[in-house]
Amino acid sequence: MNNIVQSDPDDGTSLPGLLPPPDGGLPTLIARACDMPPLPIAVVHPCDPVSLAALAALGDSPLGAVLELVVVAPRTRIQALASAAGIDLARWTIHDVPHSHAAAAKAVELAAAGRVAAMMKGSLHTDELMGAVVAANSGLRTDKRVSHCFLIETAAYPRPFILTDAAVNIAPDLAQKAAITQNAIDVAHALGVTCPRVAVLCAIETVNPAMRSTLDAAALAKMAGRGQITGAIVDGPLAFDNAVSQRAAIDKGIDSPVAGRADILVVPDIEAGNMLAKQLEYLGGAACAGVVVGARVPIVLTSRADGVATRLASCALAALLADVRRHSGFHA
């Protein structure tokens, strides 16, 4: 099913890149974030050596002058870790709390009060942090559904793209997929892409009543055509090869304005998304940045395996979205 919401603009805009340019400068994403005014970000319970070392590296990075790191954690644990690693804590504001649950609650309180503009997960479990964010009295909920967006760039594809949702929504139904798709479109708009192309991924590119994901994909495309999803060209169902390769689409007889030029890939569930993101990163050499959107502030959900480059890119992405919110009211 092919529904074009508006004429294909082909205006040459693309999402900011994460790979260093040939001249050895900063990736576009990082460079854009470095031009922003200072942004306070709450780092929630970074109470393990990897998290604290990454935090120190962030402070020493090109983004160090932009990110005002506010550490929310038990002071004695942070001091012991910092002492063992030779890290100076004097450059950070520290909110002393007794444990990880209190750290999540305090970070949410700071964000709701406007004292921080973004949040980043440390060593506490994702469910513990997100449970505090989505609680009815958190002050961070909006009329949007909370979802996760990966911004990904690989040398094998001609443009950076968004992959959603690979981290928060486990098995979304049609209404939830529509909200997830709209969130990703809004993120693309905030990053400068006025009319992103959205591929709704399935195992096949035709509707099969026995495969719910293909029915949902076709419905999402029709919803875009009827104005229920706005601001993008949406096509689906599309198999992954059709979404990223015009040649594959032509060989299969698929006429699509999205094929080979997708800015956003919408996956059917968290398992497909998580595996795809990790395959691209570990086998495809992709650079990734991830952020949770739909709340009043963007939230960086780091993995224990994330290196400094991924954490830096994720903070840059969160900072850009938070800056857009400061000026427009956009809920990242």
N, C-alpha and C positions, 0 to 999 in steps of 0.2 A: 504494500500500500504506500502510495506516494502522495503526501500532502504538503504543498508549498504554502507557507503562511504569507509570504510576500515575495516579490521578485528577488531572484538571487543577486545580492549586491556585488559580490566578488570585489570588495573594496580593498583587498590586500591586507586587512588587519589580521593580526593573529595574537594569540595569548603570549605573555612574556616568557622567554626561554629560560631554561635552567642550565644548559650546557655552556661552558665558556666559549666565547667567540674565537675565530681563528687568530685574532691579534693578541690573544692572551688576556683581554680585559675581563671585567666581571660579567657574569651572566646577566641578561636583561632584567630578570626578576630581582636580583640582588641590587643591581644598579638603580633601579627605580625606587626600591625601598630605602636606599641610602640617601635619596634626595628628600625624604620626608622629615617633618619635625619630630622631635622625640616622642616615643610611644611607651607608656608604662605597660608591662606585661607581667602577670602573676605566674610564677613558676611553682607548681603545686607539688610539694613533697619530693624534692630531688635527692632522696636519701639513700643513694647508692653511689659507688665510685664512678660508674659510667655516666650517670646523669649529672653529677657535680662537675666532672671533667669536661663534659659537653657544654655545661653552663659557662665554665671559665673560657672555653674556646669561643663561644658565642660573644662573650664580652670583649675578647681580643680580636674579633673578626671585623670586617668593614662595617658590619651592622652595629658594632659596639657603641657607636656614638648616637645611634637612633633608639636602640632598645634600652629602656630603663627597667632593669630586671628587679622584680620584687619577689623575694623568696618567701614562701609560706611553708614552714616546716618546724619540727622541734629544734630549737637552737643548739642544744647540747650535741645532738646527732650530727648536725651540719658542721659544727665547730670541730668535732672529732674527725670527720671525713676530710674537712679542709686542711686540718693540721697534718694529717697523714699524707696528703697529696701536695702540700706546700702551696695551697691556694689562699689568696688574700680575700677575706670576706668583707673588707671595709668598703668596697665599691658598691655593695648591694644593700638594699633595704631588706631587713629580715623581720617577718611577723612570726613570733614564737607561738607555736601551738603544740598540744600534747601528743598528737598522733595523726595518721593520714586522714581519718574521717574528719577530724577538726580542720585539717589543712584544706580539704575540699570545700567545707562549709565556709571557711574564712575567705578563700579565694572568690567564691561566688558572691559573698557579701561585698568584697572590694569591687568586683565587677558591676554589681547591681547599683552600687553607690557612685559609679563613675570614676573610681580611683585608679582602676586599671582598665585598659581598652582591649585587652586580649588575655588569654590564659594558655598555659602550656603544661601538659602532664609531665610529672616526674616519674617516680618509681611506684606510685600507687596504682591500683588496678583501674582500668578504663571504666568499668561499671561503677566503681566508687565515685569517681569524678563526675561522670555523666549523670549518675543518679542525683547528685546534688544540683547539677545544672537544670535538669528537667523537673525537679520537684515543684509542686504547685505554688509554693511560697518563695521560690528562689529569686524572683524578680528578674530573671533572665529569659523567661519564655516569651515568645511572640506568637503571632497567628500562623507562623510557618512551622513545618515539620523539621525537626533536627535531622540533618544528614551529613554525610562525609563526602568531600571532593578531593581526589588526587589530581594535582597538576603534574603532567608527565611529559618529558621530552626524550626522544631517542633519535640517534642519527639515522635510523632506518625509516623514519617517517618525516615528511617535509615540514611539519608544524607541531608545536606543543599542543596537548589536548587534555581535557578533563575526563577522568574516569570516576563514575559514581554508581552505586554506593558500595564501597568495598570494606567498610569498617563499622557502621552503626546499625543500619536496618537489615535484619537477618533475612527475612523472606517477605518482602513487601507485596501488598496486594495492588490492584490497579490504582486506587486512589492515592496510596502511598507512593507508588512509582511516579504518578503525575506530580506530586509535591517534590519528590527528589529531583525530577527532571527540571521543574521550574527553578528550584534552588540553584542547580548547576548553570542554567541559562542566566540567572541573575548574577552569579559569580562571573561568568564570561563578560556580561555587560559591564560589571564593575571594573574589570581588567582591560576594558577598551574594545571588546569585540561586539559590534552593534547587532549583528544578526548571525549568531553561531549556527553551525550545522550539527544536528543531533542525530546520532545513529543509535537506535534501540536494538541492542544485541540479543540474538538468539542463536541456537545451534543451526538453524536453517533460515532461509530468506522468504519462505512462503508460510501462509497461515495453515496450521495443522490443529484441528479441534482437540486432538489428544495431547497437545503441548500448550499448557496455559500461557507460557511466556510469549508464544507467537500471537495469541489472542490479545494479550495485554499490549504487545508492541504495536499491533495494528490499531488498537483502540487509542493508544497514545498519539499516533500519527493523525488519526481522525480528530482527536481532541484539539490538537494544534490547528488543524484546518478549521475548526469551529470556534477558535478563540478561547478555549478552556486552558490551553497552555500557550503562552504568548512570547513573542520576541525572538523566535528562532525558526529555522527550517528543520522539521522533524520527519524522519523516515524510519520505518520498521515494519515487519521484522527484517533485520539484516544480519547475516552471519559476519563474523569478525573479518574474514578476508574481503567481503564486499565493502565493509565500512572503511577499511584502510587502503584498498587497492582498486583504482578505477579499472585496471586491466581485468581483475578477477570479476568485477561486476559486468563488464562488457562480455567476457567469455561465458557468463551465465545468463546473458540476455537481460540484465537488470538496468533499467534506465532510472537513475537516481541522482538528484542534485547533491546528495550527501556522500555517495560512494567515493572513496579515496580522498575525501576532503573533510572528514568529520573533525569538528572541534570538541565534541562531547560524545563519550561512549557511555550509554546507560546499560548496566548489566542486570540480569534477571534476579540475582540474589547475591548475598554477601560471599558465598563460597566461590561463585564464578568470578566475582570482582576481586576478591583477595588473591586467588590463584593467578589471575591475569596480571594484576599489579606486581606481584612478586616474580612472576616469570619475566616480565619486561625488565624489572630491575636487575635480577640476578643472572639471567641468561641473555638479555638483550641490551645490557649496558645502559639502561634508561636512568635518567636523573628524575627524582620524584620530590614533590612537596605535598603535604596533606594537611587539611584543615576541616574542622566541623563547622558547619554553617546552619543558619536557621534560628540561632539564639541571639541575644542582644550583643554579644561579642563573639569573635571567632575564637576557636579553641584548637590548639595544636595537640594531636594525640600521637605522641612519639612511641615507637616500638623499642624494646630493649636492644634490638639489633641495628637500630638506625645509627648511622655515622654522623659526624659533625656536619657534613655537607647537606645531608637530608634535613637535619634539625635546623640548620641555618636557612635553607630554602623554605622550609615550612614556616619559620618565624617571619621571613620576608613576605610570604604570601598572606599570613595573618595580619601583618602590619599594613600591607596595601589595602586589604579589605576593611580593616579598622579605620584607616584614614578616609576611605570613601564614606564610611558610615558617619564619621565626624562632620563631613561636609554635606551629606545628602540625606542622612537618616536611614540609609540602606542597612538592613539587618543582615550582617554577614553570617 
